[in-house]
Amino acid sequence: MQITYKNLHAEEPSGPTLAELLLSLEADLTISDDDHEIFSESDFPVAELAFHLSTWLNTAGESDDFELDSMSADPGLVRIVKHQDGWVVGSIFEPDSWTRPVDRQTLEAEVGNFVKSVRMGLSTIGIDPHFIPEPK
C-alpha cells in the first residue's frame, strides 16, 4: 500500500485561517497497492489530508476507522477501514477498489511516511509545516 503525491503547489490563501491554509496546499494524490491504482486525484488538498491523518493516528483508538471529512469535498474521499484481515484504504469514488489488508503497524508506518513527506514538501517550498502535527 502506498499513499503518494507529486507536484505540490500552494495557492495564495485568501486569509490567515488554518482551514484556508490546508485547502491551498495541493498536489496530485495517488493511493495504490503495488501497480494497482486505487484512487487518483489531481490538485488534491494533501496538507488537509496529512493534517487529518496525523490527528487520527495521534488520537484514534486501535480500531477506529478513518474517513476524510474534507472542507472541500464529500466525506469519504479517502477512507481507512478495519477489515477482518487487517486495514484497507479506499475512496467513496471507487467503492469496489481497496488496497490489500495490512496490519496496523504497516498502516501506521505508511500513513506516517505520507505525513512526514508532506511536511518535508512544505518546507521545501518555503512553508513552515508546524500546523500539521507530527505522527507518533
C-alpha positions as CSV (number, residue, x, y, z in Angstrom):
1,M,0.0,0.0,0.0
2,Q,1.2,3.5,-0.9
3,I,-0.1,7.0,-0.5
4,T,1.9,9.4,-2.6
5,Y,1.7,12.8,-4.1
6,K,3.6,14.9,-6.6
7,N,3.6,18.4,-8.0
8,L,3.0,20.1,-4.6
9,H,2.0,23.7,-5.0
10,A,0.4,26.4,-3.0
11,E,-2.3,28.8,-4.0
12,E,-2.3,32.1,-2.2
13,P,-4.6,31.6,0.8
14,S,-7.4,34.2,1.0
15,G,-6.9,34.6,4.7
16,P,-4.8,33.5,7.7
17,T,-7.1,30.7,8.9
18,L,-5.9,27.1,9.2
19,A,-8.7,25.9,7.0
20,E,-7.7,28.2,4.2
21,L,-4.0,27.2,4.5
22,L,-4.9,23.5,4.5
23,L,-7.0,23.8,1.4
24,S,-4.5,26.0,-0.5
25,L,-1.7,23.4,-0.5
26,E,-2.4,20.9,-3.3
27,A,-0.7,18.1,-5.2
28,D,-1.6,15.1,-7.3
29,L,-2.6,12.3,-4.9
30,T,-2.4,8.6,-5.7
31,I,-3.4,5.7,-3.5
32,S,-2.0,2.4,-4.9
33,D,-1.3,-1.2,-4.0
34,D,1.8,-2.3,-5.9
35,D,0.9,-1.5,-9.5
36,H,-2.9,-1.3,-8.9
37,E,-4.2,2.2,-8.6
38,I,-7.0,2.5,-6.1
39,F,-7.6,6.3,-6.3
40,S,-6.0,9.2,-8.0
41,E,-6.9,12.9,-7.9
42,S,-5.1,16.0,-9.2
43,D,-5.0,19.2,-7.2
44,F,-5.9,17.3,-4.0
45,P,-5.6,19.2,-0.7
46,V,-2.7,17.0,0.6
47,A,-1.9,19.2,3.5
48,E,-5.5,18.8,4.7
49,L,-5.2,15.0,4.3
50,A,-1.9,15.0,6.1
51,F,-3.4,17.1,9.0
52,H,-6.4,14.8,9.4
53,L,-4.4,11.6,9.1
54,S,-1.8,12.7,11.6
55,T,-4.6,13.8,14.0
56,W,-6.3,10.4,13.5
57,L,-3.0,8.5,14.2
58,N,-2.3,10.5,17.3
59,T,-5.8,10.3,18.8
60,A,-7.8,7.4,17.4
61,G,-8.2,4.1,19.1
62,E,-6.7,0.9,17.6
63,S,-9.9,0.0,15.9
64,D,-11.2,3.4,14.8
65,D,-11.8,3.8,11.0
66,F,-10.7,7.0,9.2
67,E,-12.8,8.9,6.8
68,L,-11.5,12.2,5.4
69,D,-14.1,14.8,6.1
70,S,-12.7,17.4,3.8
71,M,-13.8,21.1,3.8
72,S,-13.7,20.9,0.0
73,A,-15.2,17.5,-0.9
74,D,-17.6,14.8,0.1
75,P,-16.8,12.8,3.2
76,G,-15.0,9.6,2.4
77,L,-12.8,10.8,-0.4
78,V,-10.1,8.8,1.5
79,R,-11.1,6.0,3.8
80,I,-9.2,3.6,6.0
81,V,-11.3,0.8,7.3
82,K,-10.6,-2.1,9.6
83,H,-11.2,-5.3,7.7
84,Q,-11.2,-8.8,9.1
85,D,-7.8,-9.4,7.7
86,G,-6.3,-6.0,8.5
87,W,-6.6,-2.4,7.4
88,V,-7.7,-1.4,3.8
89,V,-7.6,2.0,2.1
90,G,-10.0,3.2,-0.5
91,S,-12.4,6.0,-1.6
92,I,-16.1,6.5,-1.9
93,F,-15.4,7.3,-5.6
94,E,-14.1,3.8,-6.1
95,P,-16.3,1.8,-3.7
96,D,-15.2,-1.6,-5.0
97,S,-11.5,-0.8,-5.1
98,W,-9.4,-1.3,-1.9
99,T,-5.8,-2.0,-1.1
100,R,-4.9,-5.4,0.2
101,P,-5.3,-5.6,4.0
102,V,-2.2,-4.7,6.0
103,D,-1.5,-4.9,9.8
104,R,-1.8,-1.8,12.0
105,Q,1.9,-1.4,12.2
106,T,2.3,-1.3,8.4
107,L,-0.6,1.1,8.1
108,E,0.8,3.5,10.7
109,A,4.2,3.4,9.0
110,E,2.8,4.2,5.6
111,V,0.5,7.0,6.9
112,G,3.3,8.4,9.0
113,N,5.6,8.4,5.9
114,F,3.0,10.3,3.9
115,V,2.5,12.9,6.6
116,K,6.3,13.3,7.0
117,S,6.7,13.6,3.3
118,V,4.0,16.3,3.0
119,R,5.7,18.2,5.9
120,M,9.0,18.0,4.2
121,G,7.5,19.0,0.8
122,L,6.0,22.1,2.5
123,S,9.4,23.0,4.0
124,T,11.0,22.6,0.5
125,I,8.6,25.2,-1.0
126,G,9.2,27.6,2.0
127,I,6.2,26.9,4.2
128,D,6.7,26.0,7.8
129,P,4.7,22.8,8.4
130,H,4.1,23.4,12.1
131,F,0.3,23.3,11.6
132,I,0.4,19.6,10.6
133,P,1.0,17.5,13.7
134,E,3.9,15.1,13.5
135,P,2.6,11.5,13.7
136,K,3.5,9.4,16.7
